[in-house]
Amino acid sequence: MAEKRFMVQIEFLEKYFGEDKDRVHVLKGISLDIPEGSLYTFLGPSGCGKTTTLRCVAGLERPEGGKISIDGRPVFASGERVYIPTNKRPIGMVFQSYAIWPHMTVFENVAYPLTIQRRPRRSKSEIRQKVEEVLKVVGLHGLEDRPAPKLSGGQQQRVAFARALVNEPKVMLLDEPLSNLDAKLREQMRFEIKALQRRVNITTIYVTHDQAEALAISDQIAVMHAGKLIEVGTAHQLYSRPKRKFTATFLGLTNLIEGKVVELGGDSRPGQMETKKGIFSFVPATGLTKGETAVLSIRPEHIQVHKQQPQGLENVVEGTVKEAVFMGDAYHCQIAVGDLLLRVHTHPFLSMSPGEKVYLHLDPQSCNGLPAEDVEGMDESMLGA
């Protein structure tokens, strides 16, 4: 098996804003290895440091400490006093605002990075050929002469992509590129970005606070909060088997049940957690220990609703339906188990009525046992955001 090659490497990155008493520690020792050809997403709430990290990779912010390498070459190293300016880094960037020049045509916008390039100096025929090639890649072939103001939002975004790609960068940096689009177009463009990235096979760093967006497009996701890296994994890993409470609560909806680990399990046996609602079987996160205070995290779609008490199943509790909202593809319910309110998503054909008594089966393989401590500085209002 070929050894995995990393296109971008970030080591112990430190960044501050402000001075003296107003100095804010924005990045606190961020270290990441980004595989070549991957679509790698920085995800987290506003102010977590994701855009600052991206801007440090781009050279738009100068860190106070650490090291950044692109394709094996240091572009910033505090200890070695290395700092390569933005225009000499092998990157392309798409900003949140697209930065499309309204007085230019599609062709002129995309060709601009080539026309201002001194070395190598390109002929007009070379520029035209490269622009036409990249416009085909992004699906804008035939619109070369269209004025920028005559483009739709989705087309403007593709122009921004084409302009970033035309110089054949080794890394593409995308800073919340879908935030200015309406919901329907945003969903469509997620698929287009993923397809485009696979087609050109370029290492891409993507910044977003939108969990659904991150899940839909990413090969890997780095979850960030308060200037720290919380957890890294594939979308499936982070959603199905998070290792941290913050990851579980930020990346989609989840239910949390507090308890204490009484057995860790092993050899295909589940762990056991004691809670106020009884003993639950669960899958323990790495590092969880017997006797530790913990939380059980389970997604709304992993709780099965029964009208009659099921037999022979673990993790069954009795509850009362408080709310049941029909969403088309499912009922989104709030079900009270004593003083605990659980969010449950059921099949749309399973009608639910407020006040109805039901039995909930919390699938043990979908119950994740996580350390109970919160991430330092986390606002509780972010839970389940």
Beta strands, then each sheet from edge to edge (+ up, - down):
strand 1: 6-17
strand 2: 24-35
strand 3: 39-43
strand 4: 65-70
strand 5: 73-77
strand 6: 82-83
strand 7: 91-94
strand 8: 171-175
strand 9: 203-208
strand 10: 220-225
strand 11: 228-233
strand 12: 255-263
strand 13: 271-275
strand 14: 278-284
strand 15: 293-298
strand 16: 303-306
strand 17: 316-326
strand 18: 331-337
strand 19: 340-346
strand 20: 357-362
strand 21: 368-371
sheet 1: 2+ 1- 4+ 5- 6+
sheet 2: 7+ 8+ 9+ 3+ 10+ 11-
sheet 3: 12+ 13- 14+ 21+ 15- 12+
sheet 4: 16+ 20- 17+ 18- 19+
end
